[in-house]
Amino acid sequence: MSDEATGDESTATSTTGPRGSWVVTIAADRDYHDQVRARQVADEQAAVTPDDFPSALAPREVTLCGEEVRVGRTGDPTGTDVPEIDLSGPPRDPGVSHLHAVLLALPRDRWVVIDAGSTNGTTLNYAEDPLTPDTPVPLRSGDRIHVGAWTTLTVERR
């Protein structure tokens, strides 16, 4: 990676980065939300309902920087332990853990995703089975990481 992408801070930034960077687009994904709802057991009280989906939520982009990018939601009231990709909302996705997943940079401009032992799991590319916690999974440009009840992070090499 260039010095620009590996500065002293290991945080993701909310701007479009230099050409040749990895970018994550965070979006509310209707197809993924429907898949989560379909997996719910019929006799259990629905944790995710059709009304939960935030249809007016605009996608946002984050450029991956540093060696580690945490995905989750702020849990510390003081705001001192904020993940680099903060999914706290609004609106708050009810299925996202405080530390849900981690993106790790590897040599030769590659990234992996690791489920950090999240409560609801992390899936890749609409797979039925969640990733095994604490196991790195290589990412390719265009892969979709699914967390929570509706959130999809699409990773792209630009």
C-alpha angles and dihedrals in degrees: 000000000000122000087250091062096041103046123151093279119077094206135116116241127218097228133086106267133217121298110282096035130128114248130192119208111203115204144159102251116206093193092052091046090053090049091052091049092049090055093057114107109251097228095048120086106264111255090190120041132185089252091060094073113104099217094174095054111121119221117249133200131225125187113223112238134168128017101291131034117187120210119204143079133291110267103165112088089214090058093231096124102053117156116233089241100043114194095179091121148171094260099036114218102227094213100056117105124218088253104019106158141349129220113208127196117228131192119280093038098291132138135202131197123221125190103228095212093282120184095238101030134235124260133192127221096350093303116165094223120068123233116269107258117255092012118121115231117193116239129218127198108276096028116142120219113200122204134165123355100316112355120120124181112200113199118208135177106221 
